[in-house]
Amino acid sequence: MPVFTVHIRDEWLVVPCRDATNTIRWLGHEALKRYMKNKPDNGGIAAVKDARFVVRRCQGLGLLDADDTVEDVLEDNDFVELAIEGDTMSPDFIPYEPGYIALDGNSLTSTDLVNLGRGLYKIKLTPEAEQKVVLSRELLDTIVKENKVVYGITTGFGKFARTVIPVSKLKELQENLVRSHSAGVGNPLSPERTRMLLALRINVLAKGYSGISPETLHAMIEAFNASCLSFVPEKGTVGASGDLAPLSHLALGLMGEGKMWSPKSGWADAKYGLALINGTQMITSLGAEAVERAQAIARQADIIAALTLEVLKGTTKAFDSDIHKLRPHPGQIEVAQRFRSLLDSDHHPSQIAESHRFCDRVQDAYTMRCCPQVHGVTNDTITFVLNIINTEINSATDNPVSFPGIKRKKALDFLAIAVHELASISERRIERLCNPSLSELPAFLVNEGGLNSGFMIAHCTAAALVSENKVLCHPSSVDSLSTSAATEDHVSMGGWAARKALRVVEHVEQVLAIELLAACQGIEFLRPLRTTTPLEKVYELVRSVVKPWIKDRFMSPDIEAVHRLLLDQKVWNVAKPYIDKYQSEFIPESRPGSPTAFSLDSPVSARKRVRLE
């Protein structure tokens, strides 16, 4: 009998399904019944039959059609999430009427783009963008009227660039182009990622260099605002003259052909020009999501590593500011500063740190004391990639303006390699937490070992993800295949670079979720001692969704629950006020000639030096 795990608000419910022909709507109703049964006030829900909700996969957040059968769209032990419409108690609550972002082709950021994908905003054009689009279209109409020969407007494409098309067939030319280029394969992009793709395409067209008609552009905006989204397969782009296949599928739906998705209908037939399909919006939109998620997990990796160091009774000496001033890489300095703000100091004393003040350990393993160096390089790389992505978001990428996406694909290769390091070093810390000879804690962080396996296989999962990342980090930028009859004979493969960078980032999030679970479990064996205030707040956050590991139980929901905390940046949001306050109160560090708060001659470091040396 298939069993499914359903996430509602902050709870996980196991729902058995005796009849696999039941619909997703049935699964949602059954999960709501179980949720309400455990609440004295029914969770504030009047009646199951009146509740309006959507169900989506936890993996990738793809929405499920309520009328599809369970057997058609889910597999046994799948994890899904139920979001109640207008539910302010849900961590994913979106206001009924989102605000607007005005696009002009020049000022969109990666953060804006990700928020547009999440449905937090609708789109409109600035008056200046409206005018530029009108002027650009007038120029194109003049070209056609005067029978001028211009590539892609009055000629064929690629190998057919010398074939001039009669004016009477130009409309058919554009339609045929979209149809023939809609040759992608694989699963569709999720609604969130398709919204990003469409929003970014609108932003590029808003620059006024494409010759698109104002009517077509406004139709695209209306489709975005109504979440009417084309079926866009994830595979098929080589990143030559842009993401031709994905953007063709995007345009195909807007032409009324192929399939489209909406919140009301799910996937259905789309019965409801060149400017629409040339560009690198798939590479850039997926790259924007990858770099935003990378930035979020890198910040939280510092917090998780600090908690692990505390559990393993590590020293704080390696994070003194004077040490890192000798190699003043911005990311390294930033990470060391975060560690200082989270770990034992006069500002935030720790009973756990106090308990081993006079231990004879001289220094910790690299995975603990070299976090500023390893995490710091990742931070610097993320900043580098973020600048490239934000520049690309507001660039004109239309053919014949566009060039192969070499820089983006290399940047995304760099991003995957750099972010992978966060998981690689995290997996080694998980090993130290689980290995009693290294941690001085019970084997695999559980009592009655043998009867219970504890975190044994969770560590194996982390190792498997790290190993998979090593393969995914092979750079796509070393590959090129000639296409389009040797017209496009050196291509970027940037679409694959973006997709695998996203997969690497997701694996990193999952590995760090396991480390955070393991570190919090380690805290249980150090009680009644308490860690610093900010790290206690992180512990309390985790315990709000996952109970301590007393005996073996189904672990995947725990990992997924903490993964969701990281996706929502809740670990960062809990710790950030303490990091900000600490840094603001130690301003003397930046004044030349004055004793610093962290120098080896300061009261804080003197106290640590007595304890650690």
N, C-alpha and C positions, 0 to 999 in steps of 0.2 A: 504493500500500500504506500503510495507516494506521500512524503511528508514535506511541508514547506515551512520556512521560518519567515514570519511577517513582522516588520518593524513598524510600530505605531507610536508616535511621539518619542518617548525615550525608553520604550519597552519592547522586548522581543518575545513573540508568541509562536509556539509550534502548532501548526494546523495540519492534521492528517486529512487526506483526501481519498475516500473509498472509491469514488467514481471519477476517473480522470477526464470524463467528458463534461464535468462541471465547468462553468465559465470562470473567468477572472473576477467577474462581478460577484459570483457566489463565494469565491475565496475571500474577497474583501469583506463581504457581509459576515462570513464565518469568523474571520479575525476580529472584526468589531464586536461581535457577540462575546467572544472570549475576553476581549479587553474590558468591555463594560461590566462583565460579571465580577471582575476583581476590584471594581471601584464602587464605593458607597453611594456616590452620586451619579453613577453610570458614566463617569468621566466628562460630565457636562454635555453628553450626547442625548438628545431627546428620544430618538428611536432609530434602530438600525435601518429600517426601510426608508427613513427620510434623509439619512446621511448621504451627502454627495462627496465623492472622493475619487482620487486617481490612484492607480497601482503602477509601480515602476520597479525595474530591477535595481537591486543594490549595486550590482556590478555595472558601471557605465551609466546608470540612472535612466535607461531607456524606458519610455512609457509603454504600458501594455494596453491593448484594446480590451475593454470590459467584456465584449461579446466573444472573444476568442476562448477556445477551450483550454483548460490547464495542460492537457497532454500535447497540444500543438505548440505552446510557447514556453513551457517550463519543463525542467528536468527534476527528478527526485532530489530533495535536499537543497533546492534553489532558495536564495534569499531575496525577498521582495519587500518593498516599502509601501505603506499606505499613507497617503497625505489627504487629510480631510479639507475640503474646500473652505477657505476663510478661517481656518483653525489657527488662532493666535497662540495656542499652546504648543503648536508644532515648531520645532527648530527651523523648519523650512518654510515657515509662513511667508507668503508673498501678498502684499496689499492687493485688494480687489482691482483697484485702478492704479497701475504703475505710472510713474512720472515719465518724462520725455528727455531724451538726449538729442540735442540739435547737431546734426552732422554737417560739416563743411569740407571734408576731405583733408583736413590739416591738423586737427586737434584731438582725434580719438586716441585713447590710451588702451593698453592691454587690459587694465582693470575694468575700464568701461566696456570693452568688448566681452569679457567674461560675464559681467553683470547683465549685458544684453542677452547673452546666451541663456542665462538663468531666468529670464523673463522679468527682471526687476524694472526694466524701462522699455518704453516704446520709442519710435524714431520719428523725427521730422527733419526737414532741411532748413538751413539758415537762409534768409533772403538773398544773401550774396551767392550762395551755392545755387539757388534757383535761377538766378540771372546767368551765371556761368553755364549752366546746363542748356538754357535757352540759346545763348550765343553759339555754343558748340554745335548744337543741332542745326542752327541756321547755316553754319559753315558747311556742314555735311550735305545739307539740301542743295547748297550752291554747287558743290562738287558734282553731285548727281545730275543736276540740271544742265551743267555745262559739259557733261560727258567726259570729265577728266578721268584719267586712269590712276586709281589709288588702290594699293594693295588691301584686300579684305573688304573693300567697299564696292568697287566696280570690277574686281578680279576674283579669281578663285584663290585657293589657299595652299601654302606649302609648295609642292611640286607644280600646282596649277596656278602659280602666281602670275604667269604670263597669259593666262586665258582671260580675255575681257568678256564680261557678262553683259548682255543687253539690259537696258533700263527696265524693260517690261518683266524681266525675270529676277530682279534684285531681291524682291520679297521672298521668292522661292529659294534664292541662294541662301539667305539668312536662315530660313526654316530648315533647309536641308543640312546646313552646317550644324545646327543644334542637334538634329536627329542623328546624323552620322557620327558625331563626336560623343553621343551618349552611349558609350561602350564600356562603362565601368562594371566591375564585378564585386561580389562580396556583400557583407552585411551593410545596411544603410547606416550613415552617421546618425547618432542619437538626435532627438529634437533639439537638445541644447546646443550641440555642435553645428547642426544645420542652421540654427538661428544665428550663431556666430558667423558662419560662412556667408549667409545672406546679408547680415548687417555690414560686414566688411566689404562685400561687393557694392552695396549701396554707398558706403563711404568713399570708395574709390571713384565710382561714377559721379559722385557729388563734386569732384574736383573740376568737372567740366572739360575733360580732355577726350571724352569717348564718343561724342556725337549721339548719345542715346536720346531718345525723345523724352520730353518731360512727362508725357502720359505713361510711358513704359516704366520710368523710374518711380512715379507715384504708385503705379500698380504694384511694384516690388515692395514699396514701403507699406502699402495697405496689407499685402500678404504677410509681411513680417509682423505688423501690429496685431494681426488676427491669428498669428502662429499657424498660418497655412504654409506648410513646408514641403518642398519636393523630396522625392526619394533619391538620395545621393549615395551611391555605393562608395565604400571607403577605399577601394583599390582601383588603380587604372591610370594614375598620373605619373609621368616621368619628370614633371617640372620643367618642361622645355619652354614653349611659348606660354607658360603658366600652367595652371591646373585645368587643362582642357576638358578632360572627361568629367570630373566632379562638377565643374561649373556648367557644363552642357546639361547634365542631369538637373541641376538647379534651374536652368532656363527652360528645360523641357516641361517641367511641371507648370511653370508660369505661362507656357504656350497652351496649356490644357491637355497635354499628353503625358503618358507615363503615370506615375502614382504620386499622390500627395498625402500629407498627414495633417490633421488638425485635432485639437483637444476634444472636439465633439464627435468626429467621425472615425478617428484613428486613421489607418492606411486605407485609401480608396482611390479609384481612378481619378485622374486630374481633369475632370470635365468642367470644372468650374471656369536676336541679331548678333552679331559678332561681339558687340560691346558687352553682352551678357556673359560671354564664356572665356574671354582672354584675361588673364591675370593670375596672380599667385595667392588667391584668397584662401584656398584650402590649406596650403603650407603655412600661411601667416596666421590664420584663425586657430588652427590646432597648435601652432607654435606659441601663440599667445596664451592658450590654456596651459600648455606645458610649462612655460616660464612662470606664470602666476602660481601654479601649484608647486613648482620647484621652490619659489621664494617662500611660500607658506611653510612647506615641510622643512626647509633649511633652518628657518627661525625656530621651529618647534624641536628640531633635532638637537639644538643646543640645550634646550630645557630638559629633554629626555636624557641626554648624556650626562648632564649635571646631576640628575636624580640617580642615575646608575652609579656615578662616581661616589655619591653620598652613601648609597647602599653598600658599596664595596669598600667603604672606609678609605677612600683615596685622599690624597693631600691637595691642598689648594695653592701650594707654592708656585706651581708651574704657570699660574695665570696672572702673576704679578705684572703690573703695567710696565715696569722697567725692563723686564725680559723682552716684552713684545715691541718695545720702542726700538730695540736693536735691529729688528726686521720689520719695518713699519708697513706691512701690507694691510690695506684697509680692512679686508675681510677678517684677517687674523686678529687684528686689534679689536674689532667689533665683537667677535666670538669670545675672546678672553674677557672683555668687559662684561658680557652677559654672564659668563661663569662667575665672575666676582660678585655680580649683583644678586645671584641666586644662591651661592654657597656660603658657608660659615664666615661671618665677619662680626665686628662690633655692631654693624647695622642690622644683620640678621643672624643671631647666634643659633647654633645647632647643637642639640643634646647628643646627637649621633657623633658629630665631629668631636665634641668634648670627651666622649667616651674613649677615644683612642689618641688623646693628645700626646701621650708619651710612648707611642708605639715605636718599634725600632725599624720600621720600613723607611728606606731611603728615598725611593722613587717608585712611581707606578708604571704600569705597562704603557706602551705607546697609545693604545686605543683609548686610554683615559687622559694621560697628560698632554697628548699631542692633538687633542680636539681642535684647539684654535687654528693650528696649521692646516689640518685636513679639512675641517668645516670651512675655514676661512677661504681656501682656494675655491671651494664650491660657491661661496657667496660672491667672490670676485667674478667668477664665470657667469653667474646668474645676472649680475649687473651688466656685464658686457653683452649678453644675449638680449636682455630686456631693452637695452638701447637700440639694438638692431631691429628688434621686433616692432618697437614703437615708431621707429623711423619708417619701416616698411608699411605699417598700418596706414600711414598718411602719405604713401607714395603712389604715383601714377604707374600702373603695371600693365597697361593695355598694349596689345599688339597693333601697330608696329613700335610703340614706345618701349615695351618691356624687353628685358634681357633675361637670360636664364637665371634661375634662383640660386646661384652658386653660394652667395654670402649667407643666405638664410639656412641652406642645408648644412653648411659647415658649422654655423652657429648652433644649430640644433644637435648636430653630432657632438659638439663641445659640451652642450648642456647635458646630454645623456651621460657622457663619460664623467662629468663633474658630479652630477647628482648621484650617480651610482656609488660614488665613494661614501656617501652618507649611509647607504645600506651596508656596504662592505665593512665599514668600521663598526656599525651597529651590530651586525651579526656576531662579530668577535666579542663585543661587550655582552651579548646575550649568552654566549658560551661561558664567559667568566661568571655570569650570574647563576648559571645552571650547574656549573662544575664545582662541587664542594671543596676540591683541593685548591681552588682559586678564590672562592667566595666566602668560605667559612660559614656557609649557609647549608641547609639540608639539600641533598641532591635533587636537582630539577625542581627546587623550590616547593616541595610538598612533603607533608608528614606521611609516615607509613609508606615510605618508598618501597617499591616492589608490588605492594597491593595497589598503590597509585603511581602513575607515571608522570604526573605533573606536567611540566613544560618541556618534556623530552622531545615530543614530536613538533611542538610549536617552534622549537629551535631548528628542527629539520626543515620545517616549512620556510623559515627565514633563510637557511642555507640554500634551499632549492631556488628561491626567488633571486638571491644574489648570483647564483650560478647562471640562471637564465639571463639576467642582466648583462653578464659578461659577454654573452653571444650577441645580445641586442645592441651592445655598445660598439660593435664593429661598425665603423663609419660608412654611411651610404655615400659620402662625398668622394670615396675612392672608386666609385662605380659610374659608368656611363655606357649607354647603348645608343647607337645611331637610329633615328626614327624619321618618319616622313620622307622616305626616299632620299635619305642623306641630306635633306634640307636642314633638319635639326640633328646635327651629327655630334653634338656634345651636350648632353642634358644633365639636369641637376639631381634627379631622383629625390627631390625635396619632400614630396608627399610621404614617402616611406620614412625619411628622416624625422618628420613631424610625428607620424603615427608611432614609431618605435620610441621616440623620446617620451611621448605620453605614457607608453606602457612601462618604460623604465621608472618614470616618476611614480606611477601607481604602485609598482613593486616596492619602491623605496618607502612610500607611505605605509604599506603593509608590514614591512620589516620593522619600521620604527614603532608601529602599533604594538607589535609583539614585544619589543624591548620595553615599551612603557608599561605594558601589562606585567612583564617579568620584574621590573624595578619596583612597581607598587606591591607585588607579591613579596619581594624581598623585604620591604618595609615591615610587613606583618611579623617577620621573625626578629625584628629589632625593637619591637614595642616592649615596654612603654616609652622608649626614647622617641623623641620627635626631631624631625629635621627642621630646616629653616621655614619661615612663614610662607614664602612664595612656593616652595616645593610641597609643603603641606596642602596648599590650595590646589595644586596640580593633582596630588594624591586624592583629595576629596572629590575633585571633578571626575576622576576615573571611577572612584567607588560609587558615584551617583548613577553609573550605567553598568558596572560590573562588580559583582560581589567577590570577596576574597576566595581563594582557591583552597577549600577545606579538604575536599576529596574530588576525584576525577569526575568530570562532567563534559558535556558537549562544548568544545572550546571554540569552534568557528564563530558562533554568534558573539562571543566576547571580543575576538579579534576584529570582527566587522563593526561592533559598537565603538571600539576605541579608534578604529580607522575613520569612522564617521566624525568623531571628535576632532581628529586631525584635519579632515577635509573641511570642516566648518571653522577651523582655526580656533577652537575653543581653548585648547591648551595654551596657545599664544595669548589669547585674550585674557586668560586668568593670570598669567605671569607678567604680562606687559606693564601693568601699572606699577608693580614693584621694581621692574627693571628701569622704567622711566624715572621713578622717584629716587632710586639709588644713584643713577647717573646725574640727576640734577643736583643732588646734595654733595657730590664730590667734584664740583667744578674746579677746585684748586689744582687738580691734576693737569689742567690745560694752561696754567699760568707759569711762564718761564721763571726759573730761579726760586720758586717757592717749594716747600716740602710737599710732595704729592700724597694723596690719600692712600696710594698703593705702593709707594716706594719702599725699598727695603729698610729705610730709616723711619718710616711712619709708625704710629702706634698700632695700626691694624696688622701690618706685616711683621712688626716686631713680635706681636703676640703669636703669630703663626710660626715665626722662625724658631721661637722657644719650643713650641710644640712639635714641629716637624723635623728640626735638625738635631 
